[in-house]
Amino acid sequence: MTVLPDDGLPLAAEFPDATHEQWQRLVEGVLRKSGKDVTGAAAEEALSTSLDDGLTTRPLYTADDTREDDSPGLPGFAPFTRGSSAAGTTAAGGWDVRQRHERPDPALANEAVLADLENGVSSLWLAVGDAGLPVSGLDQALDGVYLDLAPVALDAGAEFDAAARELLRIVEARGVAADELRGNLGADPLGLAARTGTYESALAGQTVALAELTSRQYPGLRALVVDALPYHEAGASAAQELGCSLATGVGYLRTLTEAGLDVEAACGQLDFRYAATADQFLTIAKFRAARRLWARVAEVCGAAGAGAQRQHAVTSSVMMTRRDPWVNMLRTTIACMAAGVGGADSVTVLPFDQAIGLPDAFARRIARNTSTILVEESHLSRVVDPAGGSWYVEQLTDELAAAAWEWFQEIEKAGGQEQALASGLVGERIAATWERRTKALAKRREPITGVSEFPLLAERAVDRDPAPAKPSGGLPRVRRDEAYEALRARSDAHLAETGSRPRVFIAALGPAAAHTGRVTFAANLFQAGGVEPVHDPVTVDPGTVAEAFAASGAAVACICSSDALYAEQAADVAAALREAGARTVFLAGRPGEAEDTYRSAGVDAFVFAGSDAVAVLTSVLDRMEVK
């Protein structure tokens, strides 16, 4: 209960508002204790985080960061930053839960489809053609599905025309009214070009024909999808993903309007698909920025009222890991939440075993229930644009939109998305972004739980049926875990051949209080490469380390302790390890001025936070002659 003083003001009114400068001084004091003597703006910069696209997130945002001339508007009104409709997804009781199916056997696919629809899924995303169901099996796969209630989105690659015609034939044969049909036929020639490296001009004619047909006969159906996943899955940043989607959308508008559709009708034929990642705030900002950017395109084209973008969010395959796949459930939960908060109309949560093969029934159940929990139990869909008004989110949305628009303009100057793909501009720019990110992953500055951090070597492998091959030949498909996966595969092969994993002896000096921190660090580091740490006995000294190393069965060793004990014992322990046959001796921590002393005694390398873990682990396996 709030106690009011005699003047009727709340007690908080007796305290003056804190200023930005006062906050900075407090930050300076904290940083000073950690050894950083910085003041003013430099103190704030020390707590800032650099993102891709030249963006920076600061530790504090205030009302001063907002601009009166750049309002996000209201939900359902241009520029649609706050949502494509005034009620968001609240009127529908939550976002559309869209499950992906790519099992090629029509009977098994039908079993999975019906199970999903009976247990919370509200629409289907079907892979058809070489990467999924055969076109001829579409009817069987959809047996028992009420097509007037469950929208269907097709993903058929180059076979989109045949798949679309087959779906429409099924609809007509089952007597579904044309105005009750919902979904997307999946035409995306530019997305296919990004996947395969070639643009087939004949597909443009098929795309136009489908758009004209749906615009004329199926008011709730859309023919085209602007799929940004090929760019995200190649390693693109958020702004690059948005810029490529804008350029693709504009390319389709040109094609459709040149064929005779007006701008509003052309806009009404497009759905947009984006990736949602575990970076929740960046994902929220991305979906908000995407709507704002497309609204600007529609406005410039003279159809401002058609600028409400319909969005399909898909949890990122780039973040999915093959090792410790259970952690993927946590990643997809955060991504799903961010997409829903960001205003996505449909959300696909990829099953946790997606990176391994075709998901089983349990994985599909967890995927669909992720949305159900967030909508029904967490009530996320009861608030329209819950992030709106956050100074941080609004600023991040503005900055991301500006960076994406700049990249979009560069693509347009290069002749549009088709030419930018053909010339290599898109591929080269995305590759440069992924190269920078790869370095951060290698140094574990972007940690991967269960892979580069806290891996479990004894985990049982998860086996799944192989998934159909994806289209290839164009932009690559990358994963965050790929470098560590290669290292773990070498360790697995060594285990299969010899019966044991490559080992590293942990030479811990002194009591647990002195060495536990660095022992934990070193054990995590080596296990990330499939190298088993042997920490027995718990502590050693120059007189006992040689015998302990010989008993460990390891070929390399890592010394772990405090700086004070290093000064007393590290050189002698390193020398003893060398004499005992250690091929490589590591020391956990930065060596400082004693580096030459340690190296002279036999230390080969130093491992510490920020060192290149992939390079270190590769060298370890190489020295152990692990193939």
N, C-alpha and C positions, 0 to 999 in steps of 0.2 A: 504494500500500500504506500502511495506517495504522500509524504507529510508536507503540508504547505505552511510556510511562514505567515506572519500576520498580513503581509502585503498581497498574499494570494499567489505568489510566484513559486514554482517548484524549487526545491533546494538546489538543483543543478544550476539555477540562475545565479547563485552566489559565486560560482566559479567562472573565471574569464575563459573565453575560447582560446585554445592553444593555437599558436601560429606555426606556419611552415618552418620558420627559422628556429623556433624552439625545438621542433621535432628533429631538425637537422643537427642541432647541438647534442641532443641525446644520442643520435646515431654516431656522431663523432666520438663520443665517449665510449660507446661499445666497440667501435672499430679500433680505438686506441688500445683497448685492453687486448685485442688480438694482434697487435703489432703494426697496425696500419694507421699512420699519422696523416690523415687527410681531413680537410675542412670544407664547409660550404657545399657547393654543387658536386665536388669531387667525392664527398662522403656518400651522397645519394647515388652517384654513378657506380660506386663500388658495390652497391647492392642491386644494381640493374642487371638484366639478363638480355643478351643479344640473341635475336632470332634471325631466321632467314629473311631475305628480301630487304635487308637493311633496317629491320624493325627492332625496337628495344622496349622491353617491359620494365617499367620503373617500380620501385617499392611502394610509392605513394601517389595517388591521384586525387585531385580535388576538383571543386566546381570551376576553378580557373582553367582547367583543361578542356572545358566545353566551349563551343562557339555558337553564338546565337544565330548566326546565318547558316548553320549547317545542322538543322534539327533532323532527328531520325523520323519525325512525323508520328502518325498514329497507326496502329495495326489496321491493315486492310486498305490503307491509302498510300499513294505515292509519297516517298520512294520505296515503300514496302519493306524498309529495313526491319520494322517491328513485326512483320508478318504479312502473308499474302491475303489473309482475310481478317476481318475485324474480330472474329471470335477465335481465331487460331484453330487449334485442333480440339478446343473445348466442346464445341457443338457436336462433334462426332464421337466424343467420349475418349479421345486420345488419337495419337497418330496411327496411320495405317501400318499394321504389322505385316511386313512382306517377306516371306521366306523364299530363299533361292533353292532350286532343284536342278541338278545336272546329271542325275543317274540315267544312264542310257537305256536301261531295261524298262520298257513302258509299264509292265505290270508292277515292278518294284517301285517305280516312280509314282504310280497311282496310289499304291499303299501308303507311301510317305506323304503324298499330297493330302489325302483324305485324313490321315492322322493329324496333320498340321491344322487343317481347316476345322476339325472337330475340337481342337484344343487351343484356340486363341489366335491363330493366324487369320488375317482378313484379306490378304491378296497373295498372288503367286508370281514369282519371277522364275521363268523357265528358260534354261539353256537348251537350245534346239540346234540340230545340225551336227557337225563334226565334234563340237565341244559338249554335247549332251544328248538329248533325246533325238532320234531320227524324226524327221518331219512326218513320216508315215505313222509314227507311234503317238502323235499328239492326241488323237482321238481317244485311244486307250488310256493314256496317262490322265486325261481329264474326265474319265468315266465317273459319273456320280457327282461331279462338281457343278453347282448351280452357277452358271456363268453370268447370270444377271445379278448375283450377290457377291461373287468373288472376282474382283478384277484380275486380269492376267497381263503381265508384262513379259514380252518375248525378248530373248537375247539369242539371235540366230546368226550373227555375223553376216557372211555373204549370202546366206540362204534366207535372209529376212523376208523377201517377197514371197517365196514359196511357203514359209512358215505362217506368214500373215494371211495368205489366201486360204491356207488349210484351217486356221483358226476361225476365219469368217465363214468358211463352209460348215464347220462344226456348229457354229452359232446358229446359222440359218437352218441346219438340219434339226436342231433341237428346239426350234421355234422361239428363240430368245428375241424379244423385241429390240430393234436397232437402237432405240433411244435408251435402253436399259444397260447397254454394254459399256463397260469401263475398262481402262487399262492402256497399254501402249504396245504398238506393233514392233518397236525396236529398230527401226531403220536408222542407221548411223554410219554412212559411208566414210566420213572423215575419222570417226573413231576406229573403224576397221582399218583405214589406211595407217593410223598410228600403230595399230597392233601388227599389221602385216608388212608395212613398208611400201605398199603400192596402193594407188588410188585407181579404182575401176570406174571410169566415167559412165559406164552403162548403168551402174547402180543409182546414179542421180535420177535417171528417167524413171526407174522403179520407185524411188522415193517420192518423186512428184506425183506419180500415179496413185500411190497409196494415200498421200496427203489429200489429194483431190477427192478420193473416194471417201475417206473418213470425214472430211469436212462437209461433204454433201449428204452422207447417209448415216453416219454414226457420231452424233454430237458429243457423246461422252468419251469417245475413244480418240487417242492421239497416235499419230503415225511415226513420229521421230523422237529420238532421245539424244540429248547432248550429253554424252558420257565422258566425264572428266577422269574416270578411273584409269584409262591407259596412261595418263600423264602422272597421276599420283603414284601408280604402281611402277613407274619408271624412276621414281625418286624426286618428283617435282615438289617444290615448296608450295605452300598454300596459295600465294599470289600467282605463281606460275600455273597452278591448277585452275584457278579462277580465270586468268587471262586467256588460257587455251579454250576454256568453255565459252567465254564470250565470243572469241574469234570464230569458233565452230558455230555457235548460234547465229551470229551475223551472216556467216556463209550460207547457212540454211535459209535464212530470211531472204537473202538475195536470190537463191535458187527458186524458192517458192513464189516470190512476188514476180520474178521474171516469167514464171509459168502461168501467171494470171491470178493467183490468190492475192487478196488485199493483205495489208500488214497485220491487221487484227486477226484475220483467219490464220495467217502464217504463224503468228505467235501462239495461237491456240493449238497448234499441232506439235509444240515442243514441250517435252519434259526434260528436266536437268538432273543429272546424277553426280553426286559428290561423295568423297570419302570422309568418314568421321574417325578421328583418332583419339587416343587416350590423353592427348593434350586438350583438356576440356575447354579452356577459355579460347584457345585458337580455333577450335572447331566451332564453338558458338559464334565467334566473330566471323568465321568464314561463311556460314550459312546466312547470316545477316547481311554481310557485305555482298554476297552473290545476288541477293534480291535487289539490293540497292543499285548494283551495277547494271543488272538487266533492265531495271526500271528506267535507267538513264538511256540505254539503247532504244527501248521502246519509245521514249519521249522524243529522242532525236529523229526516229523514224516516223513520227507523227501519230503514234498510237499509244499515248501515255496510259490510257485505260486498260491496255492489254499487257501492261508491264509486270503483272503479278506472276512471279515465277513459281511453277510447281516443282517441288524438289523431292528427290529420292535419295536418302542417305544410306550408305553402305559402310559398315565398319571396316576399317583398313586391313587389307591382306598383308601390307608391308609390315605391320607391327605384330603379326601372328608368328608364333615360334613353333618349331617342331620339337624342341626339347621342353620338358615340363609344360606341356600344352594346357594343363589345367589353369595356369596363370592367365591364359587367353580369356577365360571367363571374366576375370576382373577387368582386363583391358577393354573388352567389348561392352561391358556394363557401363564404364565411364564414357566410352564413345557413343553408345546409344543415348545415354542421358544428355550428353552435350548436343547431339543432333536434335533430340526432342526439344530441349531448351532453346536451341537455335532456330526452331521453327520449321524443321523438315516435315513434309506432309506424309511421307512414307519412310520407314526405317527397316533396313535389312541387317540383322545381326548374324554375322557369319559364325557357324558353329566352331567350337574351340579346337576341333581336330581338322579344320579346313586345310591347314598347311600340310597335312599328312596324307589325306586322300578323301574319299567320299565319306561324309559324316554318317554316323550311325544314329539310331533312333534316340538314344540318350542325348547325344550332342544337339540334335535338332530340337529336342524338348527344352534343353537349357537355353538355347538361342531364342526360342519364341517366348519362353517364360521371363526372359530378361526384360523385354518390353512390357509384359503383363505386370510384373512387379513394379516397374517404374511408373506405369500409368495407374494401375488399380490400387497399389499399396502406398506408393510414394506420392501419388496425386500430382505428378509433374505437369500433366496436361490441363490442370484446372486453372492455371494462370497463363495468360497470354504474354509472351515475351518476358519471362521472369528475370532475364538479365538486363532488360531495358532500364536505363537510368543509372546503371553502374558506370561511374566515370571511367573505370578501367576498360570495361567491355566496349563502351561507346568510342573511346579513343582508339582501342585496338581495331575496332570495326572500320573506323575512318582511315587509319593508316594502312590497313590491309587492302581496303578498297582502292586507295590511291596507288599503291604498289601494283596491284593487279591491273588497274586501268593503264598504267604506264607500259606494262608488258603487253597488254592487248593492243595498244597503239603501235608498238614496235612490230608486232605480228602483222597488223594491217599495212604498215609501211612496206613490209616484205612481200605484200601481195595477197595476204589472207592466210588462213590456216592451212589450206592445201599446199600453197607454195612454201610456207614456212616449214612444213613437214618435209616436203620434197627436197628443199635446199639444205636440210640438216640443222637449221637454226634452232628449232624446238628441241631436237635431240641433244645438240651440243650444250645448250643452256641448262637443260635438265641434268645432263651428265655432270656438269660442273657443280651444280648444287648437291648432287648425290656424292660426289667425291669429297666435298667439304664435310658432309654429314658422316661419311664413312670413316673419316679421320676421328671425328668425335666419338663414334661407336667403338673404334679400335682403342681409344684412350679411356673408354668407359665414362666419358663426360656425359654421354647419353646412355645411361645404364639400361640393361635388359634383364629384368628379374627372372631368375631361373636359368639364365643363359650366361651372361657376363657377370652377373651378381647372384650369389647364393645358388649355384648350380648343385644338382643332386646326381652324382655319378651312378648311384645305385638304383636310380629310377627304372621301372620296367617300361620297355618300349611299348608304344601304342600302335597297333597294327590296324590298318584300314584298307579297303579295296581301293585300287588306284583310280584316280579321277581321270576323265578324258583329257587328252592333250589340249592345251590352250593354243590359240592362234599365235604364230611367231613370225619373225622376219623384220619386224619394225622396232619400236622402242622396247628396251629390255624390261623384264619384270624383276624387281629387286625385293629383298627382305632385309630387315635389320639384323637378323641373326646369321646371315649367310657366311661371314668370315669365321664365326665361332662354330657354326655347323660343320664347316670343312675340317676344322681342328678336331672336333668331337668324332667325326667320321674316321679320321686317322686313328684315334684312340680305340674306337670300336673294332677296327680292323686288326689292330695289335692285340686286343683282348681275344678276338676270335682265333687268331693265329697262335698265340702263346699261352692263353689262359689267364693272363693278368694284364692290367693296364700299366702304362708307363708311370713311374713313381718319382716323387721328389721327397727328399728327406728334409724335414723341418728341424733345424738345429736351433732350439730355443734356449736362450741364455738367461740364467737367473730365475727368480720367482715368477709366478703367474702374473702378478701385478705389473711386472716389468715387460713381459713379452706377449701377453694375450692379444693386445690390439693388433700388433704386427703379425702375429701368428694367424689370426682370423683373416687379415687382409691377404696374406700370402696364400693361405689355403683356398680362399675364394678365387684368387687370380689363377692359380694353377689348375683348379678344377674346371674353370671356364674353358680350358683347352683339353680337358679329358685326362689331365695328369693327376694321379692320385697322391695326396699328401700323406706322408707317414710321420706322425708326431709321437714317437715312442723311442726312448723315454720322454717324459714331459719336459725335462730340462737336461742340458749337457754342459760340459765345460771342456777346455782344451785337453784334459786328460781322458775323457770318456767319449768324446765325439767320434773318434775313428772307429771304435768297436760298434757304437750305435749305428753309424752309417753303414758299415759292412753288413749288419744284421737286417737293415731295412730293405735290401734288395733294390735300392734306388740307384740311379746313375748320376743324378744331379742333387744339389743341396741348396737350401736357402736358410741363411742365418737371420734369426729374428730376436730382437730385444730392444731395450731402450738405448738412447744415444750414450748414456753414461756407461752402461755395460759394454757397448761396442768399443768405447775407448779403452776399456780394460782387457777385453777378451777377444774381440772380433778378429784381429790379425792372427792370433795364435790358433783360433778355431778354424779359420780359413786355410791356414797352412796345414793343419792336421787333416782336414777334409781332402785337400789336394794329395797329400801323401797316402790317404786311404783309397784313392782312385776316383774321386769325384770328377766327372768330365766338365761340369760347369758348377761354379759356386756363385750364388746370388746373395745379396744382402738387402733386406727389406728396409727402405727408408732412403732419404737423400744423404749422400756421404758428406757433403760440406767440405771443409778444408782438409779432412782426413782421407779424401778419395785416393790420393797417390799411395798412402800408407796401406790402405786396404787392398788396392790392386797389386801392390808389390807382394803382399802376403798370399795372394791367390784368388781374390774376389774378381770375377769376370764382369759382372753387371749388377746394376742396382734397380730394384723395382719399388715404385712408389705411386701414389695417387697422381694420375695425369700421365704416367708413362704409357708407351704404346703396348698395350697388353697383347694384341694380335702378333706383333713383331716378336715380342719376348717368347710367347708360347710357340710360335713357329720355329724359332731358333732352338727351343728346348726339344721339340719333337725331332728336328733335324739332327741334333747332336746325339739323340738317342737312337737315330737311324730308324725312326718310326715312319713307315711308308705312308 
